[in-house]
Amino acid sequence: MRQGTVSVLVGCHSVIHSMLVIIAWKHLYGKFPSWWEFGCIFLHDLGHWGKDYLDDIEQKRQHWKLGADIAEKLFGEKGFNLVAGHDGYSGYPESKLLKPDKYSFLIAPRLWLLSNLFAEPKIRTNNFSRWEHLKRFQEEVRKSIESGQFRSSHDIREEQEAWNEKDTITD
């Protein structure tokens, strides 16, 4: 089974992630999403299905497309734009979904994040314990949010792996 399929079924892009995005939305915007926005939240990461998104950055950069296309069929242009705009790589303007999507990893319970490291073994921790890896990841997510950047968690993870490799080499 491909990485993205596992991720959508039981990993970091699963229904649990979508529920965390809804909680983040409420926190950031002071209200829950509308019914069609709820639908888009549950669709936004479906494009990871069948992809090896951790090994191929182009597959990661295209993950928004499937959910956006389905959202357009269900909710029209507003659905497409909401889903497409959650990903900076899409080329579409940033949507209201981008910030809650990124914020969800800050509020995510570490036990759930830990389970993702087992479900998605390609997420490497190198010489750090899994717990230390998660603490460092959430700290970088927090810094990104506090700076107003709301950077992609995938980009943060990639940088973290590079730091881990550097730390392993210098040890």
N, C-alpha and C positions, 0 to 999 in steps of 0.2 A: 504494500500500500504506500502511496506517495506521501511525502512529508505534509503537504498541504491538506490532504484528505484527513490524515490523523489529526492535524491541527484543528480543522473544522469540527470533527467528530468529538474529540476529547481534549484538545490542547488549547493553546492560547488564542485561537480564533473561534472557539466553541460558543454555544449558547450562554455559557457563564460569562464570557467576555461581553456578549451583547447585553446581558443583565447589568453588568458593571458599567457599561456605557450609559444605560438608562439612569442609573444612580448618579453618575458623573454629570449627565445632562441636567438632572434636577438640582444638583449642587451648583453648577455653573450658571444656569439660567433661571433658577427659582421656581420652575414648574416642570411637570413631566412632559415628554414629547406628545404631540397629537397622535391620533390613531395611525395616520399614514407615515409619520416619522418613526413610530414604533416599528412598523413594517420595514422601513428602510434600514433601521438599526440592525434588525435580524438578517438583512440581506447583504450588508455592506462588505463582509469579508468572505462571502461564498466563493469568490473567484480564486481563493487558495486551493479549492478542491482540484485534485489531480495534478497539482503543481509541485515542483521541487524548489520551493521559494527560498529555502535557506542556502541552496547551492547555486541558484541562478537569479541574479538581481533583476534581470529583465522580466522573469516570471513574477517576482514580487511587485515590480513596478506596474504590471498589468492586472493585478488582482482586483482592482476596483471595477473593471469592465463588466464582468458577469452580473454582479449585484446591481450595478447601475442600469444595465439593459433590462433586467427583470423588474426593477423599480419603475422604469419608464413604462413598461407594459401595464403594470398595476396602478401606478399613481400619476403617470404623465411626466412631463418635462421636469416638474418640481421634484419628483422622486429621483429621476436620473441625476439632476444637479446636486441633490443632497448627498447621494452615495458617491458620485464622481468627485465631489469636492471634499471628501473626507481624506483624500490622499493627495499629497503635494505633487506626486509624479504624474497625476492624470492630465495636467495641463488645464483643468477647469478651475474656476475661482473657488477659493476656500468656502466651504459650507459650514453650517452650524454643527455638523457632525464631527468636524476635524478635532476640535478641542476636547469634547467628551471622550472621543476615541482614545486620544493620547492620555488624558487624565485618568482613564479607567485603570491603567497600569500602576498609577500611584496609589489608588485606593484598593487595589486588588489584594485580597488576603495572601500572605506569603505562603500559606499551605497550598493554596490553589496554584500559585506560581511554581512552587516546588513540584507539584504533580506534573506540571508542564515539562519540567526538565527530565522527567521519567518518560512521559508520553512522546516527547520529541527529543530523542537523544542526540540529534545533531546540534542542539543548543549546547555548546561546550562551556565548561567552567574552568578548564585548564587546571592551574595549581591552586585554585580557591575551592573551599568547600562549597557545596551548593547553596548553603544558607548565606555565606559571605558574598557569593556571586549575586544572589537576589538582593541583598541589602545594598550592594554597590549599584546594581541596576536601578532600583527604586530611587536611590539618591540622585542618580543622573537624570531620571525622569523628573524628579522634584525640581532640580536645578533648571531643567529645560522649561518647565511650566512657570516657575517663578521669574524666569528671564523674559517670559512672554513668547518664547519661540515655539513651544508645543511641538518639539521635534518628533520625528518618527521613532517609535520604540525599536523598530528594526534597525535603523541607523545607529541608535544608541547601543544596541546589542552588538552590532558589527564593530563599533569602536571599542566596546568593552572586550571583545575577543582579541582585538589587536593589542590592547593594554595587557590582557592576560598573557598573550604570547610574549610580549616584551618583558613582563615580569618573570616569566618562566626562563627566558634566555639569560637574564641578568642574575638569577639566583644561583 
